[in-house]
Amino acid sequence: MAHIRISDAARFLGVSDDTVRRWVSSGALTSVPDAGGRMAIEGKELAAFAQDQARSMADPSGTASSARNRFVGLVTAVKADTVMAQVEMQCGPFRVVSLMSSEAVDELGLEAGSVAVAVIKSTNVIIESPGTSA
């Protein structure tokens, strides 16, 4: 199970470290010690919390845009069969969905609570997992 440090959880959620600590104190999130004994949040719990907290903002420009972007976020769901998989991520206020082979999901070690990067290029969404080599 992935453990996300408080400072990283704050960055994923777009809030301060102190806000995450207040959520832990109030019981909205549960902290656990990571391998180094520091306060952390279990990845699955943080993924569910991020999904519940996400709020989309309207585009202030009012125009459509074609952009190449990388979104760091948390995997919130993986639905896989023997050949294909659907991976959902919460990247700040954005929900990103990608279709890929089940083999790729296994190779990247993707599961709810995993940290991953959604790379957006045209109509393709590619999910990368830090520290994983093919």
C-alpha positions in Angstrom: 0.0 0.0 0.0 1.3 3.4 -0.9 1.8 5.9 1.9 1.7 9.6 1.0 3.6 12.1 3.2 1.6 15.0 4.6 3.6 17.5 2.4 2.9 15.5 -0.7 -0.7 15.0 0.2 -1.1 18.8 0.6 0.4 19.3 -2.9 -1.9 16.8 -4.4 -4.9 18.4 -2.8 -3.8 22.0 -3.5 -3.8 23.0 0.2 -1.2 23.7 2.9 0.5 21.1 5.1 -1.3 22.6 8.1 -4.7 22.1 6.4 -3.9 18.4 5.9 -2.8 18.1 9.6 -6.1 19.8 10.6 -8.1 17.2 8.5 -6.1 14.5 10.3 -6.8 16.1 13.7 -10.6 16.4 12.9 -10.8 12.8 11.7 -11.5 13.6 8.1 -8.2 11.8 7.2 -6.3 9.1 9.1 -2.6 9.3 9.5 -0.2 6.3 9.7 3.5 6.2 10.2 5.5 5.7 6.9 8.6 3.5 6.7 10.7 6.3 8.2 8.2 6.9 11.0 6.9 10.2 9.6 3.2 11.0 9.4 1.6 9.8 6.2 -1.8 9.0 4.7 -2.7 5.7 3.0 -2.8 6.2 -0.7 -6.3 4.7 -1.1 -7.8 6.9 1.6 -6.1 10.0 0.1 -7.4 9.1 -3.4 -11.0 8.8 -2.1 -10.7 12.0 -0.2 -9.2 13.9 -3.2 -12.0 12.7 -5.3 -14.6 13.8 -2.8 -12.9 17.2 -2.4 -12.4 17.9 -6.1 -14.1 21.0 -7.5 -14.0 21.9 -11.1 -13.4 25.6 -12.0 -14.9 27.2 -15.0 -12.5 28.3 -17.8 -12.3 32.0 -17.3 -11.2 32.6 -21.0 -14.4 31.0 -22.4 -12.4 29.5 -25.3 -11.4 26.0 -26.2 -7.8 25.1 -26.0 -5.5 22.4 -27.4 -2.7 21.8 -24.9 -0.1 19.2 -24.1 -0.1 18.7 -20.3 1.2 16.4 -17.6 -1.0 16.0 -14.6 0.5 14.4 -11.4 -2.3 12.8 -9.4 -3.7 9.8 -7.6 -5.2 6.7 -9.2 -8.8 6.5 -7.9 -10.0 3.4 -9.7 -8.8 0.6 -12.0 -11.3 -1.5 -13.9 -9.5 -4.3 -15.7 -10.4 -7.5 -17.5 -8.0 -9.9 -19.2 -7.0 -7.6 -22.1 -8.0 -4.0 -21.4 -8.2 -1.7 -18.4 -9.7 1.7 -17.5 -7.7 3.8 -15.1 -9.2 6.8 -13.4 -7.1 9.5 -11.7 -7.8 12.6 -9.7 -5.3 15.3 -10.6 -6.2 18.3 -8.4 -9.7 19.2 -9.4 -9.4 17.2 -12.7 -10.6 13.7 -13.3 -8.6 11.9 -16.0 -9.6 8.6 -17.5 -7.3 6.4 -19.7 -7.8 3.1 -21.5 -4.8 0.9 -21.7 -3.9 -2.8 -21.7 -4.2 -4.7 -18.5 -0.6 -5.7 -19.0 0.5 -2.0 -18.8 -1.5 -1.6 -15.6 0.3 -4.6 -14.1 3.8 -3.3 -15.3 3.2 0.1 -13.9 1.8 -1.2 -10.6 -1.3 0.9 -10.9 -4.0 0.6 -8.2 -6.2 2.9 -6.2 -3.9 5.2 -4.2 -0.9 5.0 -6.5 0.8 8.2 -7.5 1.0 8.5 -11.3 1.3 11.1 -14.1 -1.3 11.5 -16.9 0.4 12.8 -20.0 -2.1 14.4 -22.4 -1.1 14.6 -26.1 -3.9 15.2 -28.6 -6.4 12.4 -28.1 -4.0 10.0 -26.2 -3.7 9.8 -22.4 -0.6 7.9 -21.2 -0.2 7.0 -17.5 3.3 7.0 -16.1 4.4 5.7 -12.7 7.5 7.2 -11.0 10.4 4.8 -10.5 9.0 2.2 -12.8 11.0 0.9 -15.8 9.6 -1.1 -18.7 
